[in-house]
């Protein structure tokens, strides 16, 4: 049976989930405290990345503490020489207050078509707002050896759109059973074609509520929707996407030119919690 020529099957994968299924798959990472950067923690060695990788999936969980604000930013670092001198290839992924895996939620999940060459080592670090750092669980999976490499999309660089302060992104206020106002995250400096919404709620009291979070680009009068995802909160100060459609190509793929303004807004099922903040990560090249 012949398959469509534009599709690829990845023959190489590596993940840090563990040998046997676990309720807490991934690598334990200690964030920096009081808005300091944490140390790099390796999630894949040079021997693990034995092939060129084209895509990276990542999940952040266990980053919450009941009754406390846990704003967090994640960097993904690569050392092409396979050592421990990491350079961030994706920076300031907003991902705080992530669900615990024991609550059967997805936490913060992301998918990036970013090229990582064979023999590289990969690490992550987390900047945290709380004075008590705690630990965060980071699960990753790498994909390489595509069956159709000349038609397999991959990016060579990233841009994080949105200012950062106190381990948080740009604040926005969802509407109450209605779309809130669009908030500008900032402007692209390069042509980008892949998008991820990166958000958190910086609040010591998070309620059980569902919120659509929508990303768009355009100007003050005209906007093109990029994607919409659905937030779920819990009463132990956890949050994450209950519908992680940002993992789908048909949702996350959207060519946006350099110089475009990126906007975000929300629509909550009720009066929303305060403290929503976000950035957008775009991939290009």
ZAMARGU-4260 file (C-alpha; in steps of 0.2 Angstrom, whole numbers, plus 5000, padded with zeros to 4 digits):
<rodrens>
0) 5000/5000/5000 | 5007/5017/4995 | 5006/5031/5007 | 5004/5050/5002 | 5021/5057/4998
5) 5020/5071/5010 | 5019/5060/5026 | 5033/5054/5036 | 5035/5040/5048 | 5048/5042/5062
10) 5059/5027/5064 | 5069/5034/5078 | 5062/5039/5095 | 5069/5042/5112 | 5060/5046/5128
15) 5063/5048/5147 | 5047/5040/5153 | 5056/5025/5161 | 5058/5007/5157 | 5042/5002/5164
20) 5025/5012/5164 | 5025/5024/5179 | 5012/5036/5186 | 5026/5049/5186 | 5036/5048/5170
25) 5050/5060/5166 | 5064/5068/5175 | 5063/5077/5191 | 5069/5096/5190 | 5072/5108/5204
30) 5067/5126/5199 | 5076/5141/5204 | 5068/5150/5219 | 5062/5168/5220 | 5063/5171/5202
35) 5080/5164/5200 | 5085/5152/5186 | 5087/5134/5191 | 5102/5123/5185 | 5102/5114/5169
40) 5095/5096/5171 | 5099/5084/5158 | 5084/5075/5150 | 5094/5066/5135 | 5112/5062/5134
45) 5122/5062/5118 | 5121/5043/5117 | 5102/5045/5118 | 5101/5057/5103 | 5109/5045/5092
50) 5100/5051/5076 | 5096/5069/5070 | 5079/5073/5078 | 5066/5084/5070 | 5052/5085/5083
55) 5051/5086/5102 | 5036/5083/5113 | 5037/5089/5131 | 5025/5088/5146 | 5027/5098/5162
60) 5018/5092/5178 | 5019/5092/5197 | 5023/5110/5197 | 5009/5116/5209 | 5007/5117/5228
65) 4991/5120/5236 | 4988/5137/5243 | 5003/5145/5234 | 5008/5154/5218 | 5019/5144/5208
70) 5024/5154/5192 | 5037/5145/5182 | 5047/5147/5165 | 5055/5133/5156 | 5070/5134/5145
75) 5076/5119/5133 | 5094/5119/5131 | 5105/5109/5118 | 5124/5106/5118 | 5128/5100/5100
80) 5145/5094/5106 | 5136/5082/5119 | 5143/5090/5134 | 5135/5101/5148 | 5137/5119/5140
85) 5119/5121/5135 | 5112/5135/5124 | 5093/5138/5126 | 5085/5134/5109 | 5067/5138/5116
90) 5066/5150/5131 | 5053/5156/5144 | 5040/5143/5141 | 5026/5149/5153 | 5021/5133/5162
95) 5018/5136/5181 | 5005/5128/5193 | 5005/5112/5182 | 4993/5097/5186 | 5000/5082/5196
100) 4999/5066/5186 | 4990/5058/5200 | 4975/5070/5196 | 4974/5062/5179 | 4976/5078/5170
105) 4988/5083/5156 | 4998/5097/5164 | 5006/5108/5151 | 5010/5099/5135 | 5020/5106/5120
110) 5025/5100/5103 | 5040/5108/5094 | 5046/5104/5076 | 5064/5110/5081 | 5080/5102/5074
115) 5092/5094/5086 | 5108/5086/5078 | 5114/5068/5082 | 5126/5067/5097 | 5118/5082/5106
120) 5114/5082/5124 | 5098/5091/5129 | 5093/5099/5146 | 5080/5109/5154 | 5080/5122/5167
125) 5066/5131/5176 | 5064/5148/5184 | 5051/5149/5198 | 5043/5163/5207 | 5040/5154/5224
130) 5053/5155/5238 | 5051/5136/5241 | 5056/5129/5224 | 5049/5111/5225 | 5051/5100/5211
135) 5043/5098/5193 | 5042/5083/5182 | 5047/5085/5164 | 5044/5071/5152 | 5051/5072/5134
140) 5051/5062/5118 | 5062/5065/5103 | 5058/5060/5085 | 5070/5056/5071 | 5074/5047/5055
145) 5058/5052/5045 | 5054/5041/5030 | 5052/5057/5020 | 5065/5069/5026 | 5064/5081/5012
150) 5045/5084/5015 | 5046/5083/5034 | 5044/5100/5042 | 5056/5106/5055 | 5061/5122/5062
155) 5079/5129/5065 | 5075/5143/5078 | 5061/5149/5090 | 5054/5166/5096 | 5045/5168/5112
160) 5033/5182/5110 | 5028/5191/5126 | 5037/5201/5140 | 5043/5192/5156 | 5043/5198/5173
165) 5043/5189/5190 | 5042/5172/5181 | 5026/5177/5172 | 5021/5181/5155 | 5009/5195/5149
170) 4993/5197/5159 | 4976/5195/5151 | 4959/5194/5158 | 4946/5181/5151 | 4928/5187/5149
175) 4914/5180/5159 | 4904/5168/5148 | 4910/5180/5133 | 4926/5183/5124 | 4938/5194/5134
180) 4947/5209/5125 | 4962/5205/5114 | 4979/5208/5123 | 4995/5211/5113 | 5009/5199/5117
185) 5021/5208/5105 | 5028/5207/5088 | 5037/5194/5078 | 5054/5198/5072 | 5055/5183/5059
190) 5044/5173/5049 | 5036/5159/5060 | 5025/5145/5055 | 5022/5134/5071 | 5014/5140/5087
195) 5011/5135/5105 | 5001/5144/5118 | 5011/5144/5135 | 5000/5150/5150 | 4998/5149/5168
200) 4988/5156/5182 | 4998/5166/5195 | 4986/5165/5210 | 4986/5156/5227 | 4968/5152/5224
205) 4964/5143/5208 | 4946/5137/5205 | 4938/5123/5195 | 4934/5132/5179 | 4936/5130/5161
210) 4943/5144/5149 | 4945/5145/5131 | 4962/5153/5127 | 4964/5159/5109 | 4979/5165/5100
215) 4978/5176/5084 | 4989/5188/5074 | 4984/5204/5065 | 4981/5222/5069 | 4969/5233/5080
220) 4955/5230/5068 | 4958/5213/5059 | 4964/5197/5067 | 4967/5179/5061 | 4964/5166/5074
225) 4979/5154/5075 | 4972/5141/5088 | 4961/5139/5103 | 4964/5128/5118 | 4954/5124/5134
230) 4961/5127/5151 | 4955/5117/5166 | 4959/5123/5184 | 4958/5114/5201 | 4955/5119/5219
235) 4973/5114/5224 | 4980/5127/5213 | 4983/5117/5197 | 4981/5121/5179 | 4983/5113/5162
240) 4975/5111/5145 | 4961/5098/5146 | 4960/5098/5127 | 4978/5099/5121 | 4974/5103/5103
245) 4991/5113/5102 | 4998/5095/5099 | 4989/5094/5082 | 4997/5099/5066 | 4981/5106/5059
250) 4979/5117/5074 | 4997/5123/5078 | 5003/5126/5060 | 5000/5144/5054 | 5012/5155/5044
255) 5014/5172/5052 | 5026/5185/5044 | 5039/5195/5052 | 5032/5211/5060 | 5015/5204/5064
260) 5007/5207/5081 | 5002/5192/5091 | 4986/5193/5102 | 4978/5182/5116 | 4961/5182/5124
265) 4951/5171/5135 | 4933/5165/5137 | 4929/5158/5154 | 4913/5148/5159 | 4911/5160/5174
270) 4919/5175/5182 | 4938/5170/5179 | 4951/5169/5192 | 4964/5183/5192 | 4982/5180/5187
275) 4981/5173/5169 | 4997/5176/5160 | 5005/5169/5144 | 5017/5170/5130 | 5017/5162/5113
280) 5031/5152/5106 | 5034/5152/5087 | 5045/5141/5077 | 5053/5146/5061 | 5066/5142/5048
</rodrens>
